[in-house]
Amino acid sequence: MATTITTEIDNDGIALLTIDVPDQSMNVITPVFLADLAEAIGRIGSEEAIKGAVIASGKASGFMAGMDLKYLSAMLKEANTGGPNLGALFEKVFTLNDLLRKLETCGKPIAVAIEGTAMGGGLELALACHHRVLTSNPRVTIGLPEILVGLFPGGGGSQRLPRLIGVQGALMYMLQGKSWRPAEALAMKVVDELAEPGETVAVAKAWVKANPGAHTQPWDVKGFKVPGGSGQFNPGFIQTMMAATVMTTKTTQRNIHAPHALLSAVYEGIQLPMDRAIRVESKYFARVVADPQAGNMMRTLFVSKQAAERGARRPAGVEKMPTKRLAMLGAGMMGAGIANVAAQAGIEVLLLDRDQAAADKGKTHAEAQMQSRIGKGMTPEKMAEALARITPVTDVAALKECDFVIEAVFEDPAVKAEITQRVESVLGPDVIFGSNTSTLPITSLAKAWSKQENFIGIHFFSPVEKMALVEIILGKQTGDAAVAKALDFVAQIRKTPIVVNDSRGFYTSRCFGTYVQEGTQMLAEGISPALIENVGRQLGMPVGPLAVSDEVSIELGHKVTVATKKALGDTYVASLADDVAAHMVEIGRLGRKNGKGYYDYPADGGKKALWPGLAQAYPLAAEQPSPEEVRERLLYRQLVECARCFAEGVLVTPQDGDLGAIFGWGFAPYTGGPFSAIDTIGAAKAVETLDRLAAQHGERFAPPQQLRAMAADGALYYAPAKVRAA
């Protein structure tokens, strides 16, 4: 008996197949669902009384998402631990493709009623139906986002979508993982019809009743032509594929495998009959699944991210503590950004700064950011409501009745201590106080708040509106209530949290800095700045290390170095990178903010270019390293610092480490993060490489003892029974 699909046949002989996968908030594809779908397809095709069918969802959450994570994760894990060979893996991944092909060739008209979100395999199921009815609710989205987590549409999506809307349009959406809203989906012919919310089933049934003979897909009709053309001798098709290949290579630097597998599947499959085309798709999909990359990306970018956002690190037994009235201390770009996202989340914000002009400027920043989103999810009405929640103030007394405080004032312990104490005099020590610092130890800052268990670090990234990550830092005395309050606030503003323990630079700033420092160190050694920058991008980082330094501000980095030297005294290990930054600040090249740093930034907004003066300041060495050597240094300098953070207990879980790296400083997403990368490389190989680099370039590459022990034991970060944080 089917447990995921119920079938009802009305008086017109139309079968309504309602999908409701038990114990799931959203319908997903499970082995049981596949078995139930196979049974339903057989019944539709064989029973004469059934004239056609409508597929719908029984869940209010939407139509259907993709593959069940447990099912897919098991498949990925099996493929990467000596499991099935490619032939056996092909048969496994072909199951869905085979079923959907049987659905569209069952000899009866099949319509789908998409009442809510349809993503991945859910949309691929819909594409295999003969008629697609989508709700007109403008909040609903449908799409094929698999590329964003290291996969590509493997249930016929790479073959049916190009046959519906043309190769160029299909590739544009699949390669970017973009979604459609209802009106756009109809205009592009991804769906055939829109219906009022709640009416999709009735409209779909009416179509089946009116079209008893419409049981053949367009691509199964003799003489079918792909919109826009296809085939080796079609100039438009060849140009599209060539351009897509070049653009994809530029975007991925050939680090991510799924986009190139998708291009191959589309190129080959679109020239074949559908029965052959879906086998080609499954062949490439199996290859992607067999590569560890897909598993790493899926785990971090989807599984770990969702778990973090659902409160994986929230203390048990603490009641929900939503923020209703936020005291935002500091109306600079960071404070204004936090105020902006909080107000949009429905939180009242008191935005405090030293004078009214500065406080008002913060609100003006929020207004400009909202204005730029008009028509992109923001309406004038929503904007007015959000802005009304932000009140610029200059008197600490105005903060009364605030239930959460976030401080984002100047990065100086004395300045922070002064405002912290002033706020406590108004609110009292029982309110949770969060400090938005990127480097200063939370335990030290907490001394300015008399109830230190209520003091916590809450590190945002700039620009706040765009950056998804928030790093929660626990001081030595931070209590569960403070952790819960901070995580609940992050959930309210819909960002992704990680939780780390206190140290100078915490996790993200400390490890991100190594990328910049190693690039600067190589510049000082006479390595070509163009080589450094290009290899940084080829590694998968958003920009090269010198460009990053310019964006963050060379001056800011130098100030952090000076403060760190002062705090650590004789234990601080100086480097050539420190000297380079000091020199750049001395000659007034502070970074993008003043139009000149390692790059020159034309006043007219023209394209930036490396500063020619670098050649005089840091002459090129006679012998240049290979790109592979530069890549190795940039990668492993980050990996070893991340490993140290775990070994020292700054990080508690590898999941936080991988999420923080990718969403915090743009660490190469295709790896799944530094800990996934080390597991894939193997601890033994990583230690061998680090020892060689340490011998060549210094102790900064020396692996921690924990990683050496892992190498000896063959242990993995993602095997908690074997490896734990300190």
C-alpha angles and dihedrals in degrees: 000000000000114000100179101041128046119197125208123178117205129207091272091058093251114144116216110207108197115193116211113157108201121240093015127110088210129028110261135176111263132166089256092052091051090052091048091048091051090052092048093049090051091051094048092051097044106039112084092201090065109083097178143325145241120208117208142157126255093201126090089214093075144280106294143315126207135276119339107260095229091051094045094042091052090051092049092046093048091049091054101043102061093283127138121350118242092270093055091042090052091056090050096050091041091063095087093042091051093049095049090049089053089050094056093044098044092110096244129093112260122195128182126215108208104193096167144357117346116187136170111331090010091062091042088058089052092049089057090059121091096233129025122204115188129190114251091225101131092213093064120098133192126189153129103253098161093116089068092066100041100273136087132218103295102170097076095288094119089056105036099043095057089047089053103043106011132267097272096052093042093051092047090058100036096046091052098036089234122170134218130230114217098263092048093046090054094046091052091045094241084130128027103216143011123220134189113268109279093020102082095099093050092048092047091050091050090054093050091048092049095045109045092156098047096102100118124087117230091245090057092057115097112255095024114161126198111243106260092015137267141207137087093281098048107101094204093051093047092048091049093051093045093049092045091051093050094046093046092049090050092049098043100030081219089285095116114063103193098071092054091046088052092052091051092048092051095044095050099032099049090062094054136069112270095254090059095036095061090051089054089050092051091048091059093039091055090052091053092047090049091058116086089226093077093051093048094049094044092050096049104030096042117012100037093037093053092045092052092049091050092055106267090157097039113120113254120244097025115122119236111278108193117185114242102168120026126198104210110193111202125029098210121120093288096044092043090050092052090047089051097053091042093052091048088053090058098261121137109234130202104199109202128194139153095270139009094256092056093045092048090049089059092055090046088056090053091048092051091050092051092046090056089058097054106130091017098085094306123101128190088249094053090045093053092049093049094047090051088061092060115082117182111216138172102191118081088212088071089068093075114132093022110140098198134032128203118186121204103163129134114318095251123114093220094050092047093047092052095053092041092057093045091053093048089055088062104034102028127230097283093076115091112250120202124193118207098208125144099202115004114104111255094215090062094044090049091066088079090063112070094215099053094182086070094055120093140162117246109182117193125189127229127283089032093196093060105030112089100198131087118184113212111202123199118212119209091266100035111132134213094258091059091048092049093047093051094046092047089052091050089051090051092055091044100239132136117256132203123188121217138167125250125279136128106292089005108222111307101041092042095051097036088055091062091065091054093042095050092049091049091046090055090049089055089050091058098257113151111266090216090055091049093049097044093048091048089058092043089054087063100258116138092244139351120283095253092051090049090053090053092049095049090040125258087226093057091049090050092050090051089051092050091049092047092050089051093049097045098038114182093001092067113107110216123211141190087253089066091054093050093052092046091051093049091051091046092056092045099253098134101158137261092330092073096029097253135074129112082333132044115235113204114229090228091061094255124153116298119241135191111271108258089215090072088078091060096040094045110021117208116261115243091240118047124200121242119259087250091058093049091047091051093053094047092048101041095044087062095041094053094049090050090050089051091052089055093044091050094048096246084122120046099187134026087227091065089047094053095043092047093050097049099039097031105049104001098256109185102292095203089070094058087236136304097295093048087048093053091047090051094046090044124242092252093055092044092052091047091052093045092050090053092048091047090053091050102038111015147275093300086085095050110123119234119252092250091061090048089053090050090052091052093048098039088238128165132213089229092058102079093184088065106033129035134171116260 
